[in-house]
Amino acid sequence: MVIIKRSNSKNLDFIALVKLLDSDLKQRDGDEHDFYAQFNGIVNLPFVVLAYRDNKPVGCGAIKEYNSTTMEIKRMFVATNERGKGIASMILKELEKWAAEKNCSSCILETGLRQPEAISLYKKNGYLPIPNYGQYKGMVNSVCFIKKL
C-alpha cells in the first residue's frame, strides 16, 4: 500500500529522492543539464509530497508559487522499480489538492522531450500544452503544461 505524506524540502527522504532524480536527468539532458539544474534547487520548498511503500520513500514532488493564482509543479520523481503503478498520479493529485487549498486556480510545469513518460503522465492527468514560459522560452527540448484546478 502506498502512503502519501506532506512535508517540506528539509525532509531527508525528499533530499535522497531528488539526488536520484538529478542523476537520471543528468544522463537524459546531457549538455543542457546545467541550464535546467539552476532552476531546480530545493532550498526552502515548503510544499513537498512524498510517497511511501512499506515505510520506504518511493516517490516525490513539490509545488512552488509561480504567481498569486498559479503553482508550479517541481521535482516529480518515482523510483525506477515503482514506476507504472500509479504513484506519480497519486503524488500529482496531492500537489494539485494542496495548490487548491492555497487558493490557486492552476498548476503549470515544464518537462523535457527526453522524458516521454513524464509527458504521458501529465497528459493522462489533464494537463494541456502551453507555450514555454519564463526561463524555458526558446528551449527546444522543453515542453510546458497547465491544468486548471
N, C-alpha and C positions, 0 to 999 in steps of 0.2 A: 504494500500500500504506500502511496506517495503522500507525504505531508507537505503542505505549503506554509512557509513562515515568513513574516515580515521582519526586516532588520534594517541595518544601515551598512555603509561601506567599511566600517571598522570590524565587521564580523570576519573572523579568521577563515571560516568556510568559504565566504564570498571571495576573499583575497586569494585563496588557493584555487578556486574555480576560475577566476579571472586570469591567473597565471597559465592555466591550461588553454583558455580561450586565446590569450595573446600568442602563445606558442603556435596554435593552429592558424591564426590569422597571419602570423609572420611568414609561414610557408605559403599560404594562399596569395597574400598580397605582394610578395616579392619585393621589388624595388620601391613600391608605393607604401610599404608598411609604415615607415617613419612618418609619412604625411598623415595617415589615418590615426596612428597611435597618439599623436599630440592632442586629439580630440576625445580620447577615451580614458582619461585619468579617472581614478576612483576616489580621490580625496574628497571628503565631505559630501558624499551622496547620501542623503537622508532616507531615500525610498528604495530599498533593496528587497527583493523577494528571492527566497531560496527554496529549492525542492529537496526533500529528503526521502530516501527509501531505506528502511531498516536503520534509521538514525545516521545514515551516511549521506553527505551532500552530493547530489547528482545533477543539479542544475541551478541556474540563477538568471536574474535580470534586474534592471533598475529603471527608474524614471527620474528625469531631472526637468526642472522648469525651463521651458523654451520661451514662453511669454505668459501673460496673465490668464490665458484660456487654453494653453497647449502644453502638454508634457511630451518630452522626447524619450523614446524607448532606447535604452543603452544596455550594453554588456550582456546580451542574451547568449546563454550557453547551456548545453546539455552534454553530459559525459558521453563519449562515443558509444559505450556499451548500453546506454539507456535511451538512445535515440529511436524514434519510430514508435514510441509508447504513449505519446500524447502529453508528455511532461512539459515541453516548450509551450504548448497551448494553455496548459494549466497556469504556468508562470505568467504568460501574456495576459490571460484573463484577470489574474490577481492584480497585475500592474494597471490594467485598464480600470478596474474597480477602484483602486487607490487613487488614480487620477481623477475619476468622477467624484470621489469623496472630497478631493481638493478643489471642487467646483470647476474642473477643466472640462471643456466640451470636445476636445480631440486629443489624439496622440499622433505624433509623427515619428519617423525613424529613417535611418539610412542603413543600407546594407550593400554588399558588393555583388557584382555579376559573378564573381568567383565563388559565391555561396548560394548555389541554386536551391539547396534545401531550405535556407532561410527565406528566400523569395517565395517559395511554395508555402511555407508556414504562414507568412504574413497574408498572402492572397487567400489562403484557406480560412483565415480568421477575419476576413472582411476588410483588409487594408487595400486601399486603392493607390495606384501610382500617381505621383505628383512631380512637377519639375524639381530638380535638385535645388535644395535651399542652402543658404548660408555658405559655409566653407566648402560644401560639396558641389557648388555651381561649377560647371566646366569639367568636373571629374568624370571621365568617360566610363570608369568602372564602378561608379556609384549609382545606386537606384534608391529613390526616396518614396515613401508611402505615407498615407494619412488614413486615420479612421475616426469618424465622428462617434462620439460616445453617447 
